[in-house]
Amino acid sequence: MAKLLQVDFPFTGPFGSEMAGALKDLAVSITEEPGFIWKIWTENASEKDAGGIYLFETEEAAQAYLEKHTARLKGLGVEKVNAKLFDVNEDLSKITNGPV
Amino acid sequence: MAKLLQVDFPFTGPFGSEMAGALKDLAVSITEEPGFIWKIWTENASEKDAGGIYLFETEEAAQAYLEKHTARLKGLGVEKVNAKLFDVNEDLSKITNGPV
């Protein structure tokens, strides 16, 4: 069953198109991670927050990615990464058009 | 621009199909909220957590829903609701097949 990974962390930028330019290659590489299905990139410039919502094929794939990504973020100076791993309630998500 | 609303809270259940049976009418009603696009229902029975990832058409619609939903959750005994509102980085999300 697909697993949803919810990640956010304090981030001072860049945001928007500047972030997209800087992280395009990283985005391409993420699509090649084992078990990866999709990622929505999230950002809040006024709250100085960023993160991502991911869907992975399995819990193991999500956990392995999270370890790798957390280490990468720490290397970029991000000290505190908030991460939660969830099951998807597929019956309810189907009613509300959830893209899973 | 679409806004992503990330919500999670401590929850002791029901989960899975039992949750789906209990909350089906609520799910239908959520699809009728102003500016609603989709919701993925999230749950983690072992961590006793649940929540949702939502896409709304505008920040105002997301904020109005969040106020209504927080009050509803408090009525159900949920004391602490974690909520974050994000912009979506559309360029990066497009690369990673993000459904926005």
N, CA and C atoms of all chains as a GROMACS GRO file, in nm:
protein
  600
    1MET      N    1   0.084  -0.120   0.000
    1MET     CA    2   0.000   0.000   0.000
    1MET      C    3   0.088   0.125   0.000
    2ALA      N    4   0.051   0.225  -0.079
    2ALA     CA    5   0.132   0.347  -0.090
    2ALA      C    6   0.141   0.417   0.046
    3LYS      N    7   0.258   0.482   0.069
    3LYS     CA    8   0.281   0.555   0.193
    3LYS      C    9   0.303   0.702   0.162
    4LEU      N   10   0.244   0.786   0.244
    4LEU     CA   11   0.262   0.930   0.228
    4LEU      C   12   0.366   0.980   0.329
    5LEU      N   13   0.464   1.053   0.278
    5LEU     CA   14   0.569   1.112   0.362
    5LEU      C   15   0.550   1.263   0.362
    6GLN      N   16   0.538   1.319   0.481
    6GLN     CA   17   0.514   1.463   0.499
    6GLN      C   18   0.638   1.522   0.564
    7VAL      N   19   0.704   1.613   0.496
    7VAL     CA   20   0.830   1.670   0.545
    7VAL      C   21   0.820   1.822   0.543
    8ASP      N   22   0.864   1.888   0.651
    8ASP     CA   23   0.880   2.034   0.647
    8ASP      C   24   0.991   2.076   0.740
    9PHE      N   25   1.045   2.195   0.715
    9PHE     CA   26   1.161   2.241   0.793
    9PHE      C   27   1.175   2.392   0.776
   10PRO      N   28   1.239   2.458   0.874
   10PRO     CA   29   1.267   2.601   0.860
   10PRO      C   30   1.360   2.622   0.741
   11PHE      N   31   1.332   2.725   0.662
   11PHE     CA   32   1.408   2.746   0.539
   11PHE      C   33   1.404   2.895   0.505
   12THR      N   34   1.519   2.951   0.477
   12THR     CA   35   1.524   3.096   0.452
   12THR      C   36   1.530   3.128   0.303
   13GLY      N   37   1.516   3.031   0.218
   13GLY     CA   38   1.512   3.056   0.074
   13GLY      C   39   1.638   3.002   0.007
   14PRO      N   40   1.645   3.010  -0.123
   14PRO     CA   41   1.553   3.080  -0.212
   14PRO      C   42   1.419   3.006  -0.228
   15PHE      N   43   1.316   3.087  -0.265
   15PHE     CA   44   1.184   3.032  -0.291
   15PHE      C   45   1.145   3.054  -0.438
   16GLY      N   46   1.034   2.997  -0.476
   16GLY     CA   47   0.975   3.025  -0.606
   16GLY      C   48   1.065   2.986  -0.722
   17SER      N   49   1.071   3.075  -0.822
   17SER     CA   50   1.144   3.040  -0.943
   17SER      C   51   1.295   3.031  -0.917
   18GLU      N   52   1.343   3.108  -0.820
   18GLU     CA   53   1.486   3.099  -0.788
   18GLU      C   54   1.519   2.961  -0.729
   19MET      N   55   1.430   2.913  -0.641
   19MET     CA   56   1.447   2.778  -0.586
   19MET      C   57   1.438   2.674  -0.698
   20ALA      N   58   1.343   2.693  -0.788
   20ALA     CA   59   1.325   2.596  -0.896
   20ALA      C   60   1.451   2.587  -0.983
   21GLY      N   61   1.512   2.702  -1.010
   21GLY     CA   62   1.634   2.701  -1.091
   21GLY      C   63   1.747   2.630  -1.021
   22ALA      N   64   1.758   2.653  -0.888
   22ALA     CA   65   1.869   2.596  -0.812
   22ALA      C   66   1.854   2.446  -0.790
   23LEU      N   67   1.729   2.398  -0.783
   23LEU     CA   68   1.706   2.259  -0.741
   23LEU      C   69   1.650   2.169  -0.850
   24LYS      N   70   1.657   2.215  -0.973
   24LYS     CA   71   1.602   2.137  -1.084
   24LYS      C   72   1.669   1.999  -1.097
   25ASP      N   73   1.802   1.998  -1.087
   25ASP     CA   74   1.873   1.870  -1.101
   25ASP      C   75   1.838   1.776  -0.985
   26LEU      N   76   1.826   1.833  -0.865
   26LEU     CA   77   1.785   1.752  -0.750
   26LEU      C   78   1.646   1.693  -0.774
   27ALA      N   79   1.557   1.774  -0.830
   27ALA     CA   80   1.420   1.725  -0.856
   27ALA      C   81   1.423   1.606  -0.952
   28VAL      N   82   1.503   1.618  -1.056
   28VAL     CA   83   1.512   1.507  -1.152
   28VAL      C   84   1.565   1.382  -1.081
   29SER      N   85   1.666   1.400  -0.997
   29SER     CA   86   1.725   1.284  -0.929
   29SER      C   87   1.626   1.217  -0.834
   30ILE      N   88   1.538   1.298  -0.774
   30ILE     CA   89   1.439   1.241  -0.680
   30ILE      C   90   1.344   1.147  -0.754
   31THR      N   91   1.314   1.177  -0.879
   31THR     CA   92   1.222   1.090  -0.954
   31THR      C   93   1.283   0.951  -0.979
   32GLU      N   94   1.415   0.942  -0.959
   32GLU     CA   95   1.483   0.813  -0.982
   32GLU      C   96   1.502   0.733  -0.854
   33GLU      N   97   1.453   0.785  -0.740
   33GLU     CA   98   1.468   0.712  -0.613
   33GLU      C   99   1.379   0.586  -0.616
   34PRO      N  100   1.427   0.478  -0.554
   34PRO     CA  101   1.347   0.354  -0.551
   34PRO      C  102   1.210   0.377  -0.487
   35GLY      N  103   1.106   0.329  -0.554
   35GLY     CA  104   0.972   0.334  -0.496
   35GLY      C  105   0.906   0.470  -0.502
   36PHE      N  106   0.971   0.568  -0.563
   36PHE     CA  107   0.915   0.704  -0.570
   36PHE      C  108   0.795   0.709  -0.664
   37ILE      N  109   0.687   0.775  -0.622
   37ILE     CA  110   0.570   0.795  -0.710
   37ILE      C  111   0.556   0.942  -0.747
   38TRP      N  112   0.542   1.030  -0.648
   38TRP     CA  113   0.539   1.175  -0.677
   38TRP      C  114   0.580   1.256  -0.556
   39LYS      N  115   0.614   1.382  -0.584
   39LYS     CA  116   0.641   1.480  -0.478
   39LYS      C  117   0.578   1.613  -0.515
   40ILE      N  118   0.510   1.675  -0.418
   40ILE     CA  119   0.467   1.814  -0.429
   40ILE      C  120   0.563   1.898  -0.344
   41TRP      N  121   0.624   1.998  -0.405
   41TRP     CA  122   0.720   2.085  -0.334
   41TRP      C  123   0.645   2.198  -0.268
   42THR      N  124   0.662   2.213  -0.136
   42THR     CA  125   0.589   2.314  -0.060
   42THR      C  126   0.684   2.421  -0.009
   43GLU      N  127   0.633   2.545   0.000
   43GLU     CA  128   0.715   2.656   0.047
   43GLU      C  129   0.627   2.766   0.101
   44ASN      N  130   0.679   2.835   0.202
   44ASN     CA  131   0.607   2.948   0.261
   44ASN      C  132   0.711   3.055   0.293
   45ALA      N  133   0.726   3.149   0.202
   45ALA     CA  134   0.833   3.250   0.217
   45ALA      C  135   0.809   3.338   0.339
   46SER      N  136   0.683   3.370   0.372
   46SER     CA  137   0.661   3.460   0.485
   46SER      C  138   0.684   3.389   0.618
   47GLU      N  139   0.652   3.260   0.625
   47GLU     CA  140   0.677   3.184   0.748
   47GLU      C  141   0.818   3.123   0.751
   48LYS      N  142   0.891   3.139   0.642
   48LYS     CA  143   1.023   3.079   0.629
   48LYS      C  144   1.021   2.928   0.658
   49ASP      N  145   0.940   2.861   0.580
   49ASP     CA  146   0.921   2.717   0.591
   49ASP      C  147   0.923   2.657   0.449
   50ALA      N  148   0.968   2.536   0.439
   50ALA     CA  149   0.959   2.464   0.312
   50ALA      C  150   0.949   2.316   0.341
   51GLY      N  151   0.922   2.237   0.237
   51GLY     CA  152   0.912   2.093   0.258
   51GLY      C  153   0.860   2.022   0.136
   52GLY      N  154   0.799   1.907   0.162
   52GLY     CA  155   0.745   1.830   0.050
   52GLY      C  156   0.645   1.727   0.099
   53ILE      N  157   0.550   1.696   0.012
   53ILE     CA  158   0.458   1.586   0.034
   53ILE      C  159   0.492   1.482  -0.072
   54TYR      N  160   0.520   1.359  -0.028
   54TYR     CA  161   0.565   1.254  -0.118
   54TYR      C  162   0.472   1.133  -0.111
   55LEU      N  163   0.460   1.065  -0.223
   55LEU     CA  164   0.398   0.933  -0.222
   55LEU      C  165   0.503   0.832  -0.266
   56PHE      N  166   0.518   0.727  -0.185
   56PHE     CA  167   0.611   0.617  -0.215
   56PHE      C  168   0.533   0.485  -0.221
   57GLU      N  169   0.591   0.390  -0.291
   57GLU     CA  170   0.523   0.261  -0.307
   57GLU      C  171   0.518   0.180  -0.178
   58THR      N  172   0.621   0.194  -0.094
   58THR     CA  173   0.628   0.114   0.029
   58THR      C  174   0.684   0.198   0.144
   59GLU      N  175   0.663   0.150   0.264
   59GLU     CA  176   0.718   0.216   0.383
   59GLU      C  177   0.871   0.213   0.379
   60GLU      N  178   0.928   0.101   0.334
   60GLU     CA  179   1.074   0.088   0.330
   60GLU      C  180   1.134   0.194   0.237
   61ALA      N  181   1.072   0.212   0.121
   61ALA     CA  182   1.124   0.311   0.026
   61ALA      C  183   1.114   0.452   0.084
   62ALA      N  184   1.003   0.480   0.152
   62ALA     CA  185   0.986   0.613   0.211
   62ALA      C  186   1.089   0.638   0.320
   63GLN      N  187   1.113   0.537   0.404
   63GLN     CA  188   1.210   0.550   0.514
   63GLN      C  189   1.351   0.571   0.459
   64ALA      N  190   1.386   0.494   0.357
   64ALA     CA  191   1.521   0.505   0.300
   64ALA      C  192   1.541   0.644   0.239
   65TYR      N  193   1.440   0.693   0.170
   65TYR     CA  194   1.450   0.827   0.112
   65TYR      C  195   1.462   0.931   0.222
   66LEU      N  196   1.381   0.917   0.326
   66LEU     CA  197   1.383   1.016   0.435
   66LEU      C  198   1.520   1.026   0.499
   67GLU      N  199   1.584   0.912   0.522
   67GLU     CA  200   1.720   0.915   0.579
   67GLU      C  201   1.816   0.990   0.488
   68LYS      N  202   1.810   0.959   0.359
   68LYS     CA  203   1.899   1.024   0.262
   68LYS      C  204   1.871   1.175   0.255
   69HIS      N  205   1.744   1.210   0.250
   69HIS     CA  206   1.706   1.351   0.234
   69HIS      C  207   1.739   1.431   0.359
   70THR      N  208   1.718   1.371   0.477
   70THR     CA  209   1.750   1.442   0.602
   70THR      C  210   1.898   1.473   0.608
   71ALA      N  211   1.982   1.377   0.570
   71ALA     CA  212   2.127   1.401   0.569
   71ALA      C  213   2.162   1.512   0.470
   72ARG      N  214   2.098   1.511   0.356
   72ARG     CA  215   2.123   1.615   0.254
   72ARG      C  216   2.083   1.752   0.306
   73LEU      N  217   1.966   1.760   0.370
   73LEU     CA  218   1.920   1.888   0.424
   73LEU      C  219   2.015   1.939   0.532
   74LYS      N  220   2.063   1.847   0.616
   74LYS     CA  221   2.157   1.890   0.722
   74LYS      C  222   2.283   1.947   0.660
   75GLY      N  223   2.326   1.885   0.549
   75GLY     CA  224   2.442   1.936   0.476
   75GLY      C  225   2.419   2.075   0.420
   76LEU      N  226   2.291   2.109   0.397
   76LEU     CA  227   2.256   2.243   0.346
   76LEU      C  228   2.227   2.340   0.459
   77GLY      N  229   2.250   2.298   0.584
   77GLY     CA  230   2.233   2.388   0.697
   77GLY      C  231   2.097   2.382   0.763
   78VAL      N  232   2.009   2.290   0.719
   78VAL     CA  233   1.878   2.274   0.782
   78VAL      C  234   1.895   2.187   0.906
   79GLU      N  235   1.865   2.245   1.024
   79GLU     CA  236   1.894   2.172   1.148
   79GLU      C  237   1.782   2.081   1.193
   80LYS      N  238   1.659   2.126   1.173
   80LYS     CA  239   1.546   2.049   1.227
   80LYS      C  240   1.452   2.011   1.114
   81VAL      N  241   1.440   1.884   1.086
   81VAL     CA  242   1.351   1.834   0.982
   81VAL      C  243   1.233   1.764   1.050
   82ASN      N  244   1.112   1.814   1.024
   82ASN     CA  245   0.991   1.749   1.075
   82ASN      C  246   0.942   1.651   0.970
   83ALA      N  247   0.927   1.526   1.009
   83ALA     CA  248   0.884   1.425   0.912
   83ALA      C  249   0.781   1.333   0.976
   84LYS      N  250   0.676   1.303   0.900
   84LYS     CA  251   0.575   1.207   0.946
   84LYS      C  252   0.541   1.115   0.829
   85LEU      N  253   0.528   0.989   0.863
   85LEU     CA  254   0.496   0.888   0.762
   85LEU      C  255   0.353   0.840   0.790
   86PHE      N  256   0.271   0.836   0.685
   86PHE     CA  257   0.131   0.800   0.702
   86PHE      C  258   0.087   0.692   0.605
   87ASP      N  259  -0.008   0.612   0.648
   87ASP     CA  260  -0.089   0.537   0.554
   87ASP      C  261  -0.191   0.633   0.493
   88VAL      N  262  -0.240   0.594   0.375
   88VAL     CA  263  -0.346   0.670   0.311
   88VAL      C  264  -0.478   0.595   0.333
   89ASN      N  265  -0.579   0.666   0.380
   89ASN     CA  266  -0.712   0.604   0.387
   89ASN      C  267  -0.772   0.616   0.247
   90GLU      N  268  -0.765   0.505   0.175
   90GLU     CA  269  -0.798   0.511   0.032
   90GLU      C  270  -0.948   0.529   0.007
   91ASP      N  271  -1.033   0.470   0.091
   91ASP     CA  272  -1.177   0.485   0.070
   91ASP      C  273  -1.219   0.631   0.084
   92LEU      N  274  -1.170   0.697   0.191
   92LEU     CA  275  -1.207   0.837   0.212
   92LEU      C  276  -1.140   0.927   0.108
   93SER      N  277  -1.015   0.896   0.073
   93SER     CA  278  -0.944   0.979  -0.026
   93SER      C  279  -1.010   0.971  -0.162
   94LYS      N  280  -1.069   0.857  -0.192
   94LYS     CA  281  -1.139   0.842  -0.320
   94LYS      C  282  -1.261   0.936  -0.325
   95ILE      N  283  -1.332   0.945  -0.213
   95ILE     CA  284  -1.448   1.034  -0.209
   95ILE      C  285  -1.407   1.179  -0.231
   96THR      N  286  -1.290   1.218  -0.177
   96THR     CA  287  -1.247   1.358  -0.183
   96THR      C  288  -1.146   1.382  -0.295
   97ASN      N  289  -1.146   1.295  -0.396
   97ASN     CA  290  -1.063   1.313  -0.516
   97ASN      C  291  -0.913   1.318  -0.487
   98GLY      N  292  -0.870   1.255  -0.377
   98GLY     CA  293  -0.728   1.255  -0.342
   98GLY      C  294  -0.645   1.180  -0.447
   99PRO      N  295  -0.537   1.240  -0.497
   99PRO     CA  296  -0.459   1.182  -0.608
   99PRO      C  297  -0.362   1.074  -0.562
  100VAL      N  298  -0.415   0.960  -0.520
  100VAL     CA  299  -0.328   0.851  -0.470
  100VAL      C  300  -0.352   0.723  -0.551
  101MET      N  301  -0.326   3.120  -0.722
  101MET     CA  302  -0.240   2.999  -0.719
  101MET      C  303  -0.290   2.904  -0.610
  102ALA      N  304  -0.290   2.775  -0.639
  102ALA     CA  305  -0.341   2.677  -0.544
  102ALA      C  306  -0.257   2.676  -0.416
  103LYS      N  307  -0.323   2.651  -0.304
  103LYS     CA  308  -0.256   2.645  -0.175
  103LYS      C  309  -0.270   2.504  -0.116
  104LEU      N  310  -0.162   2.457  -0.059
  104LEU     CA  311  -0.162   2.325   0.006
  104LEU      C  312  -0.175   2.343   0.156
  105LEU      N  313  -0.270   2.272   0.214
  105LEU     CA  314  -0.292   2.275   0.358
  105LEU      C  315  -0.254   2.139   0.415
  106GLN      N  316  -0.163   2.141   0.512
  106GLN     CA  317  -0.111   2.020   0.575
  106GLN      C  318  -0.160   2.018   0.719
  107VAL      N  319  -0.237   1.916   0.753
  107VAL     CA  320  -0.297   1.908   0.887
  107VAL      C  321  -0.267   1.771   0.947
  108ASP      N  322  -0.225   1.770   1.074
  108ASP     CA  323  -0.216   1.642   1.146
  108ASP      C  324  -0.242   1.665   1.294
  109PHE      N  325  -0.280   1.558   1.363
  109PHE     CA  326  -0.318   1.570   1.504
  109PHE      C  327  -0.315   1.432   1.569
  110PRO      N  328  -0.296   1.430   1.700
  110PRO     CA  329  -0.303   1.302   1.771
  110PRO      C  330  -0.444   1.244   1.759
  111PHE      N  331  -0.452   1.116   1.734
  111PHE     CA  332  -0.583   1.052   1.707
  111PHE      C  333  -0.575   0.906   1.748
  112THR      N  334  -0.675   0.862   1.822
  112THR     CA  335  -0.669   0.725   1.873
  112THR      C  336  -0.756   0.629   1.792
  113GLY      N  337  -0.811   0.676   1.683
  113GLY     CA  338  -0.890   0.590   1.597
  113GLY      C  339  -1.036   0.623   1.604
  114PRO      N  340  -1.122   0.560   1.528
  114PRO     CA  341  -1.092   0.443   1.445
  114PRO      C  342  -1.009   0.479   1.321
  115PHE      N  343  -0.936   0.378   1.270
  115PHE     CA  344  -0.855   0.391   1.149
  115PHE      C  345  -0.912   0.300   1.039
  116GLY      N  346  -0.854   0.317   0.920
  116GLY     CA  347  -0.883   0.224   0.811
  116GLY      C  348  -1.029   0.220   0.771
  117SER      N  349  -1.080   0.098   0.749
  117SER     CA  350  -1.215   0.086   0.696
  117SER      C  351  -1.320   0.130   0.799
  118GLU      N  352  -1.286   0.115   0.926
  118GLU     CA  353  -1.381   0.158   1.030
  118GLU      C  354  -1.393   0.311   1.026
  119MET      N  355  -1.279   0.380   1.010
  119MET     CA  356  -1.280   0.526   0.997
  119MET      C  357  -1.358   0.566   0.871
  120ALA      N  358  -1.333   0.494   0.764
  120ALA     CA  359  -1.399   0.528   0.638
  120ALA      C  360  -1.551   0.517   0.651
  121GLY      N  361  -1.597   0.413   0.720
  121GLY     CA  362  -1.740   0.397   0.739
  121GLY      C  363  -1.799   0.510   0.823
  122ALA      N  364  -1.725   0.550   0.928
  122ALA     CA  365  -1.777   0.652   1.019
  122ALA      C  366  -1.776   0.791   0.958
  123LEU      N  367  -1.681   0.817   0.867
  123LEU     CA  368  -1.661   0.954   0.820
  123LEU      C  369  -1.697   0.976   0.673
  124LYS      N  370  -1.767   0.880   0.616
  124LYS     CA  371  -1.802   0.892   0.475
  124LYS      C  372  -1.885   1.018   0.446
  125ASP      N  373  -1.985   1.045   0.530
  125ASP     CA  374  -2.069   1.163   0.506
  125ASP      C  375  -1.987   1.292   0.520
  126LEU      N  376  -1.897   1.294   0.618
  126LEU     CA  377  -1.809   1.410   0.634
  126LEU      C  378  -1.725   1.429   0.508
  127ALA      N  379  -1.673   1.319   0.453
  127ALA     CA  380  -1.589   1.328   0.332
  127ALA      C  381  -1.668   1.390   0.217
  128VAL      N  382  -1.793   1.345   0.200
  128VAL     CA  383  -1.876   1.402   0.094
  128VAL      C  384  -1.895   1.552   0.116
  129SER      N  385  -1.920   1.590   0.241
  129SER     CA  386  -1.945   1.733   0.270
  129SER      C  387  -1.820   1.818   0.243
  130ILE      N  388  -1.701   1.760   0.267
  130ILE     CA  389  -1.577   1.836   0.244
  130ILE      C  390  -1.562   1.872   0.096
  131THR      N  391  -1.608   1.783   0.009
  131THR     CA  392  -1.596   1.812  -0.134
  131THR      C  393  -1.681   1.932  -0.176
  132GLU      N  394  -1.774   1.971  -0.088
  132GLU     CA  395  -1.862   2.085  -0.121
  132GLU      C  396  -1.814   2.215  -0.060
  133GLU      N  397  -1.698   2.212   0.009
  133GLU     CA  398  -1.645   2.336   0.068
  133GLU      C  399  -1.598   2.432  -0.041
  134PRO      N  400  -1.616   2.562  -0.020
  134PRO     CA  401  -1.571   2.660  -0.121
  134PRO      C  402  -1.421   2.646  -0.151
  135GLY      N  403  -1.388   2.641  -0.277
  135GLY     CA  404  -1.247   2.641  -0.317
  135GLY      C  405  -1.175   2.509  -0.300
  136PHE      N  406  -1.248   2.405  -0.258
  136PHE     CA  407  -1.186   2.274  -0.237
  136PHE      C  408  -1.148   2.208  -0.370
  137ILE      N  409  -1.028   2.151  -0.376
  137ILE     CA  410  -0.985   2.076  -0.495
  137ILE      C  411  -0.973   1.927  -0.462
  138TRP      N  412  -0.889   1.892  -0.364
  138TRP     CA  413  -0.881   1.752  -0.323
  138TRP      C  414  -0.827   1.739  -0.181
  139LYS      N  415  -0.849   1.621  -0.123
  139LYS     CA  416  -0.793   1.586   0.008
  139LYS      C  417  -0.745   1.442   0.006
  140ILE      N  418  -0.623   1.423   0.055
  140ILE     CA  419  -0.573   1.288   0.085
  140ILE      C  420  -0.585   1.268   0.236
  141TRP      N  421  -0.651   1.161   0.277
  141TRP     CA  422  -0.671   1.132   0.420
  141TRP      C  423  -0.552   1.049   0.471
  142THR      N  424  -0.487   1.099   0.576
  142THR     CA  425  -0.367   1.033   0.628
  142THR      C  426  -0.394   0.976   0.766
  143GLU      N  427  -0.329   0.863   0.797
  143GLU     CA  428  -0.349   0.799   0.927
  143GLU      C  429  -0.228   0.712   0.959
  144ASN      N  430  -0.198   0.707   1.089
  144ASN     CA  431  -0.088   0.622   1.135
  144ASN      C  432  -0.133   0.559   1.266
  145ALA      N  433  -0.183   0.436   1.257
  145ALA     CA  434  -0.241   0.371   1.376
  145ALA      C  435  -0.136   0.344   1.483
  146SER      N  436  -0.014   0.311   1.443
  146SER     CA  437   0.087   0.278   1.544
  146SER      C  438   0.138   0.404   1.615
  147GLU      N  439   0.146   0.517   1.543
  147GLU     CA  440   0.188   0.643   1.607
  147GLU      C  441   0.069   0.719   1.667
  148LYS      N  442  -0.053   0.666   1.642
  148LYS     CA  443  -0.175   0.736   1.687
  148LYS      C  444  -0.178   0.880   1.637
  149ASP      N  445  -0.172   0.895   1.507
  149ASP     CA  446  -0.174   1.023   1.438
  149ASP      C  447  -0.270   1.012   1.320
  150ALA      N  448  -0.331   1.121   1.286
  150ALA     CA  449  -0.410   1.126   1.162
  150ALA      C  450  -0.409   1.268   1.110
  151GLY      N  451  -0.464   1.287   0.990
  151GLY     CA  452  -0.466   1.421   0.933
  151GLY      C  453  -0.509   1.420   0.789
  152GLY      N  454  -0.465   1.523   0.718
  152GLY     CA  455  -0.501   1.533   0.578
  152GLY      C  456  -0.410   1.629   0.505
  153ILE      N  457  -0.392   1.603   0.377
  153ILE     CA  458  -0.325   1.694   0.286
  153ILE      C  459  -0.432   1.743   0.190
  154TYR      N  460  -0.447   1.876   0.181
  154TYR     CA  461  -0.554   1.935   0.101
  154TYR      C  462  -0.496   2.029  -0.004
  155LEU      N  463  -0.563   2.038  -0.115
  155LEU     CA  464  -0.535   2.144  -0.211
  155LEU      C  465  -0.661   2.231  -0.222
  156PHE      N  466  -0.640   2.363  -0.206
  156PHE     CA  467  -0.748   2.460  -0.220
  156PHE      C  468  -0.713   2.561  -0.329
  157GLU      N  469  -0.815   2.622  -0.385
  157GLU     CA  470  -0.793   2.718  -0.494
  157GLU      C  471  -0.724   2.845  -0.446
  158THR      N  472  -0.753   2.887  -0.322
  158THR     CA  473  -0.698   3.014  -0.272
  158THR      C  474  -0.660   3.000  -0.125
  159GLU      N  475  -0.578   3.094  -0.078
  159GLU     CA  476  -0.541   3.098   0.063
  159GLU      C  477  -0.664   3.124   0.151
  160GLU      N  478  -0.752   3.212   0.105
  160GLU     CA  479  -0.872   3.245   0.183
  160GLU      C  480  -0.959   3.121   0.204
  161ALA      N  481  -0.975   3.041   0.099
  161ALA     CA  482  -1.056   2.919   0.110
  161ALA      C  483  -0.992   2.820   0.206
  162ALA      N  484  -0.859   2.807   0.198
  162ALA     CA  485  -0.788   2.714   0.286
  162ALA      C  486  -0.800   2.758   0.432
  163GLN      N  487  -0.785   2.888   0.456
  163GLN     CA  488  -0.794   2.941   0.593
  163GLN      C  489  -0.934   2.922   0.649
  164ALA      N  490  -1.035   2.949   0.568
  164ALA     CA  491  -1.173   2.935   0.615
  164ALA      C  492  -1.203   2.789   0.649
  165TYR      N  493  -1.156   2.698   0.564
  165TYR     CA  494  -1.177   2.555   0.592
  165TYR      C  495  -1.105   2.514   0.720
  166LEU      N  496  -0.982   2.562   0.734
  166LEU     CA  497  -0.902   2.524   0.852
  166LEU      C  498  -0.971   2.566   0.981
  167GLU      N  499  -1.026   2.686   0.982
  167GLU     CA  500  -1.098   2.731   1.104
  167GLU      C  501  -1.216   2.639   1.134
  168LYS      N  502  -1.291   2.608   1.031
  168LYS     CA  503  -1.409   2.522   1.049
  168LYS      C  504  -1.369   2.382   1.094
  169HIS      N  505  -1.264   2.327   1.030
  169HIS     CA  506  -1.221   2.190   1.059
  169HIS      C  507  -1.159   2.180   1.199
  170THR      N  508  -1.084   2.284   1.239
  170THR     CA  509  -1.023   2.282   1.372
  170THR      C  510  -1.131   2.282   1.480
  171ALA      N  511  -1.234   2.362   1.460
  171ALA     CA  512  -1.344   2.364   1.558
  171ALA      C  513  -1.414   2.229   1.563
  172ARG      N  514  -1.431   2.166   1.447
  172ARG     CA  515  -1.496   2.035   1.441
  172ARG      C  516  -1.411   1.930   1.513
  173LEU      N  517  -1.280   1.934   1.489
  173LEU     CA  518  -1.190   1.837   1.555
  173LEU      C  519  -1.192   1.858   1.706
  174LYS      N  520  -1.195   1.983   1.751
  174LYS     CA  521  -1.198   2.008   1.896
  174LYS      C  522  -1.327   1.951   1.956
  175GLY      N  523  -1.435   1.961   1.880
  175GLY     CA  524  -1.560   1.902   1.923
  175GLY      C  525  -1.553   1.751   1.935
  176LEU      N  526  -1.463   1.691   1.858
  176LEU     CA  527  -1.444   1.545   1.862
  176LEU      C  528  -1.338   1.505   1.965
  177GLY      N  529  -1.287   1.603   2.042
  177GLY     CA  530  -1.192   1.571   2.147
  177GLY      C  531  -1.046   1.583   2.107
  178VAL      N  532  -1.020   1.631   1.985
  178VAL     CA  533  -0.881   1.651   1.941
  178VAL      C  534  -0.834   1.786   1.996
  179GLU      N  535  -0.732   1.783   2.081
  179GLU     CA  536  -0.693   1.907   2.150
  179GLU      C  537  -0.592   1.990   2.072
  180LYS      N  538  -0.500   1.921   2.004
  180LYS     CA  539  -0.392   1.995   1.937
  180LYS      C  540  -0.391   1.961   1.789
  181VAL      N  541  -0.420   2.061   1.708
  181VAL     CA  542  -0.420   2.044   1.562
  181VAL      C  543  -0.297   2.116   1.506
  182ASN      N  544  -0.210   2.041   1.439
  182ASN     CA  545  -0.095   2.101   1.371
  182ASN      C  546  -0.135   2.132   1.228
  183ALA      N  547  -0.120   2.258   1.190
  183ALA     CA  548  -0.159   2.296   1.054
  183ALA      C  549  -0.056   2.390   0.993
  184LYS      N  550  -0.023   2.366   0.868
  184LYS     CA  551   0.068   2.454   0.794
  184LYS      C  552   0.009   2.478   0.656
  185LEU      N  553   0.019   2.603   0.613
  185LEU     CA  554  -0.031   2.641   0.481
  185LEU      C  555   0.089   2.672   0.393
  186PHE      N  556   0.090   2.615   0.274
  186PHE     CA  557   0.205   2.632   0.185
  186PHE      C  558   0.163   2.676   0.046
  187ASP      N  559   0.251   2.752  -0.019
  187ASP     CA  560   0.247   2.763  -0.164
  187ASP      C  561   0.305   2.635  -0.221
  188VAL      N  562   0.267   2.608  -0.346
  188VAL     CA  563   0.325   2.495  -0.419
  188VAL      C  564   0.430   2.550  -0.516
  189ASN      N  565   0.549   2.493  -0.514
  189ASN     CA  566   0.648   2.528  -0.617
  189ASN      C  567   0.613   2.446  -0.742
  190GLU      N  568   0.546   2.512  -0.835
  190GLU     CA  569   0.487   2.439  -0.947
  190GLU      C  570   0.592   2.386  -1.044
  191ASP      N  571   0.699   2.462  -1.065
  191ASP     CA  572   0.802   2.416  -1.159
  191ASP      C  573   0.867   2.287  -1.109
  192LEU      N  574   0.904   2.285  -0.980
  192LEU     CA  575   0.968   2.165  -0.926
  192LEU      C  576   0.868   2.050  -0.914
  193SER      N  577   0.744   2.082  -0.877
  193SER     CA  578   0.642   1.977  -0.862
  193SER      C  579   0.611   1.912  -0.996
  194LYS      N  580   0.621   1.991  -1.103
  194LYS     CA  581   0.597   1.936  -1.236
  194LYS      C  582   0.704   1.830  -1.269
  195ILE      N  583   0.828   1.861  -1.236
  195ILE     CA  584   0.937   1.766  -1.262
  195ILE      C  585   0.914   1.634  -1.187
  196THR      N  586   0.862   1.644  -1.064
  196THR     CA  587   0.847   1.525  -0.980
  196THR      C  588   0.703   1.470  -0.983
  197ASN      N  589   0.629   1.502  -1.090
  197ASN     CA  590   0.495   1.446  -1.111
  197ASN      C  591   0.395   1.478  -0.999
  198GLY      N  592   0.418   1.588  -0.930
  198GLY     CA  593   0.327   1.627  -0.821
  198GLY      C  594   0.188   1.660  -0.874
  199PRO      N  595   0.083   1.602  -0.816
  199PRO     CA  596  -0.053   1.615  -0.870
  199PRO      C  597  -0.120   1.745  -0.827
  200VAL      N  598  -0.071   1.857  -0.884
  200VAL     CA  599  -0.129   1.988  -0.847
  200VAL      C  600  -0.177   2.061  -0.974
   0.00000   0.00000   0.00000
